[in-house]
Amino acid sequence: MAVQISRFDVSTAGEAVVAATWRVWDRAGTKTRLTASTTTRAESVGATYQDRVAALSQALADLGTEIARSLQRLEPQPRR
């Protein structure tokens, strides 16, 4: 699996934004792509740095949850 994060910041609109593209390949090493997606997550932030960090953390956790759900939908690959 590869994840490329293209954005990880707090916007001028007051949202913590995480944008990423991710891909999952088969285990056999044939480079067959099983799934891929581009995701952007935004969370509202408060006024403090702690609020911003918490919002970025939540947006990143949401990205991880989305990737995990996508992996659960894949059919099991036969072991070689």
MARFI-62269 format. One record per atom (N, C-alpha, C): atom name; x, y, z; residue number from 1. Coordinates in Angstrom, 2 decimals. Example, Ala and Ser with C-alpha at 12.3 -4.5 7.8 and 13.67 -1.06 7.14 Angstrom:
BEGIN
- name; east; north; up; resi
- N; 13.19; -5.69; 7.80; 1
- CA; 12.30; -4.50; 7.80; 1
- C; 13.20; -3.30; 7.80; 1
- N; 12.85; -2.25; 7.08; 2
- CA; 13.67; -1.06; 7.14; 2
- C; 12.90; 0.03; 7.87; 2
END
This chain:
BEGIN
- name; east; north; up; resi
- N; 0.84; -1.16; 0.00; 1
- CA; 0.00; 0.00; 0.00; 1
- C; 0.89; 1.23; 0.00; 1
- N; 0.42; 2.26; -0.67; 2
- CA; 1.12; 3.54; -0.68; 2
- C; 0.11; 4.65; -0.43; 2
- N; 0.49; 5.59; 0.42; 3
- CA; -0.35; 6.75; 0.70; 3
- C; 0.49; 7.99; 0.45; 3
- N; -0.03; 8.90; -0.36; 4
- CA; 0.65; 10.16; -0.62; 4
- C; -0.23; 11.30; -0.11; 4
- N; 0.24; 11.98; 0.92; 5
- CA; -0.52; 13.09; 1.49; 5
- C; -0.11; 14.36; 0.77; 5
- N; -1.08; 15.01; 0.13; 6
- CA; -0.80; 16.21; -0.64; 6
- C; -1.17; 17.49; 0.12; 6
- N; -1.95; 17.33; 1.18; 7
- CA; -2.31; 18.50; 1.97; 7
- C; -2.53; 18.09; 3.41; 7
- N; -1.98; 18.87; 4.33; 8
- CA; -2.12; 18.63; 5.77; 8
- C; -1.94; 19.98; 6.44; 8
- N; -3.05; 20.74; 6.53; 9
- CA; -2.94; 22.08; 7.08; 9
- C; -4.29; 22.58; 7.57; 9
- N; -4.28; 23.81; 8.08; 10
- CA; -5.51; 24.49; 8.48; 10
- C; -5.74; 25.62; 7.48; 10
- N; -6.89; 25.59; 6.84; 11
- CA; -7.19; 26.58; 5.80; 11
- C; -7.53; 27.94; 6.40; 11
- N; -7.55; 28.95; 5.55; 12
- CA; -7.93; 30.29; 6.00; 12
- C; -9.41; 30.34; 6.39; 12
- N; -10.18; 29.36; 5.93; 13
- CA; -11.61; 29.28; 6.29; 13
- C; -11.81; 28.64; 7.66; 13
- N; -10.71; 28.21; 8.29; 14
- CA; -10.82; 27.62; 9.63; 14
- C; -11.13; 26.14; 9.64; 14
- N; -10.68; 25.43; 8.62; 15
- CA; -10.86; 23.98; 8.58; 15
- C; -9.50; 23.29; 8.53; 15
- N; -9.39; 22.21; 9.28; 16
- CA; -8.21; 21.35; 9.18; 16
- C; -8.45; 20.43; 7.99; 16
- N; -7.51; 20.41; 7.05; 17
- CA; -7.70; 19.67; 5.81; 17
- C; -6.58; 18.64; 5.63; 17
- N; -6.98; 17.40; 5.33; 18
- CA; -6.05; 16.34; 4.97; 18
- C; -6.51; 15.81; 3.62; 18
- N; -5.63; 15.88; 2.62; 19
- CA; -5.92; 15.36; 1.29; 19
- C; -4.87; 14.31; 0.95; 19
- N; -5.32; 13.17; 0.46; 20
- CA; -4.38; 12.08; 0.18; 20
- C; -4.87; 11.23; -0.97; 20
- N; -3.92; 10.62; -1.65; 21
- CA; -4.19; 9.60; -2.66; 21
- C; -3.56; 8.33; -2.15; 21
- N; -4.30; 7.23; -2.26; 22
- CA; -3.75; 5.96; -1.77; 22
- C; -4.08; 4.84; -2.73; 22
- N; -3.19; 3.83; -2.72; 23
- CA; -3.31; 2.67; -3.61; 23
- C; -2.95; 1.41; -2.84; 23
- N; -3.61; 0.33; -3.21; 24
- CA; -3.32; -0.97; -2.60; 24
- C; -3.05; -1.95; -3.73; 24
- N; -1.92; -2.67; -3.62; 25
- CA; -1.57; -3.68; -4.61; 25
- C; -1.71; -5.07; -4.01; 25
- N; -1.72; -6.09; -4.88; 26
- CA; -1.84; -7.47; -4.40; 26
- C; -0.57; -7.89; -3.66; 26
- N; -0.70; -8.95; -2.87; 27
- CA; 0.43; -9.45; -2.09; 27
- C; 1.39; -10.28; -2.91; 27
- N; 0.96; -10.74; -4.07; 28
- CA; 1.79; -11.64; -4.87; 28
- C; 2.96; -10.92; -5.53; 28
- N; 2.97; -9.60; -5.44; 29
- CA; 4.07; -8.86; -6.02; 29
- C; 3.94; -8.63; -7.51; 29
- N; 2.75; -8.84; -8.06; 30
- CA; 2.56; -8.65; -9.50; 30
- C; 2.22; -7.21; -9.84; 30
- N; 2.14; -6.37; -8.83; 31
- CA; 1.81; -4.96; -9.01; 31
- C; 0.40; -4.75; -9.56; 31
- N; -0.48; -5.72; -9.33; 32
- CA; -1.87; -5.56; -9.71; 32
- C; -2.53; -4.66; -8.67; 32
- N; -3.03; -3.54; -9.13; 33
- CA; -3.67; -2.61; -8.19; 33
- C; -5.06; -3.13; -7.85; 33
- N; -5.32; -3.25; -6.57; 34
- CA; -6.60; -3.76; -6.10; 34
- C; -7.61; -2.65; -5.87; 34
- N; -7.14; -1.51; -5.40; 35
- CA; -8.03; -0.37; -5.18; 35
- C; -7.19; 0.89; -5.07; 35
- N; -7.83; 2.01; -5.32; 36
- CA; -7.16; 3.30; -5.20; 36
- C; -8.23; 4.37; -5.01; 36
- N; -7.85; 5.46; -4.38; 37
- CA; -8.80; 6.54; -4.17; 37
- C; -8.06; 7.82; -3.81; 37
- N; -8.73; 8.93; -4.03; 38
- CA; -8.26; 10.22; -3.57; 38
- C; -9.30; 10.73; -2.58; 38
- N; -8.83; 11.17; -1.44; 39
- CA; -9.72; 11.57; -0.35; 39
- C; -9.31; 12.91; 0.19; 39
- N; -10.29; 13.72; 0.51; 40
- CA; -10.05; 14.97; 1.23; 40
- C; -10.97; 14.98; 2.43; 40
- N; -10.40; 15.22; 3.59; 41
- CA; -11.15; 15.30; 4.85; 41
- C; -10.96; 16.68; 5.44; 41
- N; -12.05; 17.28; 5.90; 42
- CA; -11.97; 18.59; 6.53; 42
- C; -12.73; 18.55; 7.86; 42
- N; -12.13; 19.15; 8.85; 43
- CA; -12.73; 19.24; 10.19; 43
- C; -12.70; 20.70; 10.62; 43
- N; -13.79; 21.17; 11.22; 44
- CA; -13.82; 22.53; 11.76; 44
- C; -12.85; 22.62; 12.93; 44
- N; -12.22; 23.78; 13.07; 45
- CA; -11.26; 23.95; 14.15; 45
- C; -11.69; 25.08; 15.08; 45
- N; -11.17; 25.03; 16.29; 46
- CA; -11.38; 26.10; 17.25; 46
- C; -10.28; 27.13; 17.13; 46
- N; -10.15; 27.96; 18.14; 47
- CA; -9.23; 29.09; 18.07; 47
- C; -7.81; 28.77; 18.52; 47
- N; -7.62; 27.71; 19.29; 48
- CA; -6.29; 27.44; 19.84; 48
- C; -5.50; 26.47; 18.97; 48
- N; -4.19; 26.43; 19.20; 49
- CA; -3.35; 25.46; 18.50; 49
- C; -3.74; 24.03; 18.87; 49
- N; -4.14; 23.83; 20.11; 50
- CA; -4.60; 22.50; 20.53; 50
- C; -5.82; 22.07; 19.74; 50
- N; -6.73; 23.02; 19.49; 51
- CA; -7.91; 22.72; 18.68; 51
- C; -7.51; 22.34; 17.25; 51
- N; -6.54; 23.06; 16.70; 52
- CA; -6.08; 22.78; 15.34; 52
- C; -5.44; 21.40; 15.24; 52
- N; -4.60; 21.07; 16.22; 53
- CA; -3.95; 19.76; 16.22; 53
- C; -4.99; 18.66; 16.37; 53
- N; -5.97; 18.86; 17.24; 54
- CA; -7.02; 17.85; 17.43; 54
- C; -7.83; 17.66; 16.15; 54
- N; -8.13; 18.75; 15.45; 55
- CA; -8.90; 18.65; 14.21; 55
- C; -8.09; 17.96; 13.11; 55
- N; -6.80; 18.26; 13.00; 56
- CA; -5.95; 17.57; 12.02; 56
- C; -5.84; 16.09; 12.35; 56
- N; -5.73; 15.79; 13.62; 57
- CA; -5.66; 14.39; 14.06; 57
- C; -6.94; 13.65; 13.69; 57
- N; -8.08; 14.28; 13.90; 58
- CA; -9.36; 13.64; 13.57; 58
- C; -9.50; 13.44; 12.07; 58
- N; -9.09; 14.43; 11.28; 59
- CA; -9.16; 14.29; 9.82; 59
- C; -8.27; 13.15; 9.35; 59
- N; -7.09; 13.01; 9.95; 60
- CA; -6.18; 11.91; 9.60; 60
- C; -6.77; 10.57; 10.02; 60
- N; -7.40; 10.52; 11.18; 61
- CA; -8.06; 9.28; 11.64; 61
- C; -9.20; 8.91; 10.70; 61
- N; -9.95; 9.90; 10.21; 62
- CA; -11.03; 9.63; 9.26; 62
- C; -10.48; 9.04; 7.97; 62
- N; -9.34; 9.55; 7.52; 63
- CA; -8.69; 8.99; 6.33; 63
- C; -8.33; 7.53; 6.57; 63
- N; -7.74; 7.23; 7.71; 64
- CA; -7.39; 5.84; 8.04; 64
- C; -8.61; 4.94; 8.08; 64
- N; -9.71; 5.43; 8.62; 65
- CA; -10.95; 4.65; 8.67; 65
- C; -11.46; 4.38; 7.26; 65
- N; -11.40; 5.38; 6.39; 66
- CA; -11.85; 5.19; 5.01; 66
- C; -11.00; 4.14; 4.29; 66
- N; -9.70; 4.18; 4.49; 67
- CA; -8.82; 3.19; 3.86; 67
- C; -9.14; 1.80; 4.41; 67
- N; -9.32; 1.68; 5.71; 68
- CA; -9.63; 0.38; 6.32; 68
- C; -10.94; -0.18; 5.78; 68
- N; -11.95; 0.65; 5.63; 69
- CA; -13.24; 0.19; 5.09; 69
- C; -13.10; -0.28; 3.66; 69
- N; -12.28; 0.43; 2.90; 70
- CA; -12.04; 0.02; 1.51; 70
- C; -11.36; -1.35; 1.46; 70
- N; -10.41; -1.58; 2.36; 71
- CA; -9.71; -2.87; 2.41; 71
- C; -10.66; -3.99; 2.80; 71
- N; -11.60; -3.72; 3.68; 72
- CA; -12.57; -4.74; 4.09; 72
- C; -13.46; -5.16; 2.93; 72
- N; -13.70; -4.26; 1.98; 73
- CA; -14.56; -4.59; 0.83; 73
- C; -13.85; -5.43; -0.23; 73
- N; -12.53; -5.52; -0.16; 74
- CA; -11.79; -6.32; -1.14; 74
- C; -12.02; -7.81; -0.89; 74
- N; -12.04; -8.55; -1.96; 75
- CA; -12.12; -10.01; -1.82; 75
- C; -10.79; -10.54; -1.35; 75
- N; -10.80; -11.55; -0.48; 76
- CA; -9.53; -12.13; -0.02; 76
- C; -8.71; -12.66; -1.20; 76
- N; -7.43; -12.41; -1.18; 77
- CA; -6.54; -12.88; -2.23; 77
- C; -5.98; -14.24; -1.84; 77
- N; -5.94; -15.19; -2.78; 78
- CA; -5.37; -16.50; -2.45; 78
- C; -3.88; -16.37; -2.13; 78
- N; -3.43; -17.13; -1.15; 79
- CA; -2.00; -17.12; -0.81; 79
- C; -1.23; -17.93; -1.82; 79
- N; -0.05; -17.49; -2.15; 80
- CA; 0.79; -18.20; -3.13; 80
- C; 2.00; -18.76; -2.45; 80
END
